[in-house]
Amino acid sequence: MAEIYSAALFDSALDDIDLDLQLGGREAGPPDIAARILATLEILERLDPRPMEWVGIPRSGGATLGHEKVGRTIEELGTLVMAGARKDDAERFHPSWGYFVQLISFLKGSDRAVSPFHAKVSDGAHGGFSSDSFSLTFANALVSGREAVVSSFSALIEVWQPTRGGVFGYEVSRLHRGEPAWYPPVGVLTYFAEDSGYVLPENPLVELRRLRSGVMAILNDWTLEAVLTYGEAFKAINNGLPRSR
């Protein structure tokens, strides 16, 4: 199979597609953030085998690093890459609370303007959310097919060990604009840890794949209609969830 852009694997009605993982509260935050970041880079470089260049920097306030210096913006990182930067800061993240790490990838050589991946990892207390999170934008990744995406994201789940997560399209939320968001979300890929309290229903729409500490539901059709239909099946066996937050 010829390589294609990952965005082509999804129904265009889903709109923006991201991988989002919830990692648990502050007490569950990964103490080995640097090692996990480097393991993530290896997984993404296998998903899209084109030669990659990565830049990124932790952004932390005075409570973490002892000063008020703010990390570089995405625009500044892009400028560094266009000027010839390589793997800048990718191995020097501080394993401390209050982290907000952004990584952005570019292709080496003549096509340096293309950015296949943009990832961020944030401490919930630092970011204002209820738990730590990992998110990944990958529409511009050049992949061999659906199974490559599923296998790579299964590997990311093994690295980050989230409580829940998956591949979601924001159009699901836009269908209900003005209404409270569904929670927890159901997507093209949906994962819950064994102790999450949720059940992924067996259904002809999905393949259920057991991972080391949980289960992933892989939709057979990566369409908006399938996401909404499976969401209803999920709701039927989880006491009315997903429901309004």
C-alpha positions, -999 to +999 in steps of 0.1 A: +000+000+000+013+034-009+018+059+019-009+085+024-015+114+046-032+103+078-060+129+073-071+109+043-080+079+065-108+099+082-142+111+072-137+148+064-169+155+084-149+148+115-128+179+108-098+183+131-085+150+142-062+147+173-050+120+196-058+130+232-048+111+264-057+119+300-029+108+322-045+112+357-041+138+384-009+154+396-001+125+419-002+103+388+020+125+366+049+108+350+081+114+370+102+103+340+088+129+315+121+131+296+123+094+289+087+092+279+091+121+255+121+104+238+102+071+235+073+091+219+097+105+193+108+070+183+072+059+179+063+089+157+094+085+136+083+049+129+048+060+120+061+085+095+095+073+083+106+105+066+137+121+083+124+143+111+137+173+130+122+181+164+122+213+184+106+219+218+111+234+252+094+231+286+075+261+297+074+266+334+070+294+359+092+304+388+078+276+411+095+250+389+127+264+376+134+292+400+129+321+376+102+337+355+116+329+321+090+317+296+098+292+269+099+300+232+067+301+212+058+278+184+066+306+159+100+310+174+106+273+172+096+273+136+120+301+129+148+281+145+141+251+123+140+271+091+174+286+102+188+251+104+181+238+139+180+200+145+169+182+176+169+212+199+161+205+236+144+172+228+165+154+254+166+180+282+131+182+297+130+187+334+111+159+353+092+183+376+057+195+383+044+225+365+056+213+331+041+223+298+061+207+270+055+214+233+072+195+205+070+204+168+084+183+140+097+193+106+111+174+076+147+176+068+160+188+035+141+208+010+106+203+025+114+218+059+081+238+059+061+206+064+053+199+100+040+163+104+035+163+142+027+187+170+026+172+204+022+187+239+023+173+274+009+194+303+005+191+340-031+196+349-025+221+377-003+241+354-027+241+325-059+247+345-074+213+337-084+185+361-057+161+350-024+158+331-027+153+294-009+143+262-022+155+229-010+150+193-019+166+160-009+143+131-029+151+100+002+158+079+019+125+089+026+103+059+016+067+069+012+033+054-024+029+065-049+025+093-031-003+111+001+018+113-019+045+130-036+020+154-003+003+163+015+036+169-012+049+191-013+016+210+024+021+216+019+056+228-007+043+253+018+018+266+044+046+271+020+072+287-004+047+305-034+071+304-067+066+323-086+072+290-082+087+256-083+082+219-086+098+185-113+124+184-128+148+158-139+182+170-168+181+146-186+159+171-185+187+196-195+213+169-227+193+162-238+201+197-225+237+198-242+256+226-248+224+246-226+210+273-199+186+260-203+149+261-181+133+287-162+110+285-157+113+247-160+084+222-139+086+191-126+066+161-102+051+186-113+050+222-093+037+252-101+032+288-079+017+316-091-013+334-099+006+365-116+035+348-151+024+357-163+024+321-171-005+298-164-005+260-193-024+245-188-053+221-204-042+189-202-050+152-190-014+147-157-020+165-127-043+171-119-045+208-081-048+214-067-055+248-036-036+258-014-041+289-037-022+313-069-015+294-090-019+262-091+001+230-121+001+207-112+005+170-140+016+148-143-003+115-154+028+097-136+060+106-167+082+099-187+107+119-218+085+116-199+055+131-186+076+160-220+089+169-236+055+166-209+038+188-213+067+212-249+058+217-240+021+222-214+032+248-240+054+265-265+025+267-243+003+289-226+030+310-256+044+329-263+071+304-227+082+298-214+100+279-234+128+294-232+165+298-204+177+321 
